[in-house]
């Protein structure tokens, strides 16, 4: 009976060493990547928009600044906003337009973002 536990202990020790070394290697190879594991449509759209260069007209930029909305608020919308797919135009060929509403920020605002190949262009915006 003690031989069985001795073999089990040895196998457990080898398993623990392998698991530890594998975890360390995986952290060094993949630890610094910005990987999100959400496949919900809302999260995928916001993640895609956040990785692109934001383009907006100078007039819109000035109006947003006057309303108390700055670049950090735009970045926050891409992290935790809510896409309203009923108001979005996803059937367009070139740049699909998504209606994104801010959540938990002051002031509450919304924007229609054109998701193009390399840029996220603000089409229109407004306060809630």
N, C-alpha and C positions, 0 to 999 in steps of 0.2 A: 504494500500500500504506500509506503514512503517513497518507493521508486517512482510511482505514478506522480506524486506531488513534486518530486525533484525534477522530473521531466517537464512538468507543467510550469514550474518556476523558471526553468531555463528558457522555455519557449516564451513565457511572458516577458522575461528580461530582454530577449532578442527583439520581440515585438515593440517594446517600449523604446529601445534604442533606435530602431528603424523608424518608428513614428516620429520621434524627436528630430532625428537628422532630416527626414523628409519634410517636416514642417519648417525647419530652419531654411532648407534649400528653397522651398516654395515661397517663403517670405522674401528671400533675397531676389528671386527671379520675378515675382509678381507683386511684391509689397508696395512698390511706389506707383503703381498704375492707378488711374482714375477709372475704376470699373464699377458700374452700377448694375445690379442684378434684378431690376424691375422690368418686366415686359408688358406692363399695362400701357395702353395707348397714350394716356395722359403723360406718363413719365417718359415715354420714348420721344414724344414730340418736344417736351420741355428740354430734355437732354440734348436733342438734336439742335434746337434753337440756341442753347447755351454755348455750344461749341463753335458757333459761327460769329463772324464780325457783325456787330450791330450797326445798322445804318438808319438814320432818321434825318429829316429835314431840319435845317437850322431854326425854322419857325416852331416846329414841334418841340425841339430841344429847349428853346427859350420859354415856351408856354409851360412845359413840364417843370422847368426850373422855378418858374413863378408859382406853380401849384405846389411846390415842395417835393417834387419827385426828382431824384438824381440817379446817377448811374448805378449806385448800390441798390436802389429800389428796383431798377430794371433787372439786375442780376438776381435779386431775391425772387422776382416773379418767375424767372426761369428755373429757380430751384424749387419753389413751393407754390407756384400758381396752379390754377385750375383751367384746363382747356374745355371750352363749351363747344362740343362738336356739332351741336344743332345750329349754332350761329357761324360755324366755320365753313369754308369753301374748300373741301378736299378733292373736288372733282376737276380742279384746274390742272392743266398739263405742265406749265412751266414752274410757277411758284405757288404752292398751296398756301392758302390763307387760314390762319388759326386765330380764333377769338380767345384770348387769354385774360383771365381775371386774377387780380392780386388777392392773396389770402393772408389775413393777419397783419397787414401793413397799414400804416396811416400816411397819407390818405389812401382810401380804397380806390383803385383805378382799374381800367381795362384797356387792352390794346389789341388791334388786329395786326398780326405779324405775318408777312409774306416769307415763307420758308424756301429760299432759293438755294442754288447749288453751294455758294460760298458765303452768302450773307443772309442775315435775318433783318428784313426791312420793315420798319414801322409804317403801316398804311394809314391807320388812324388810331386815336386814343381818346379817352374821356374819363371823367370822374364818376364814381358810383353814387 
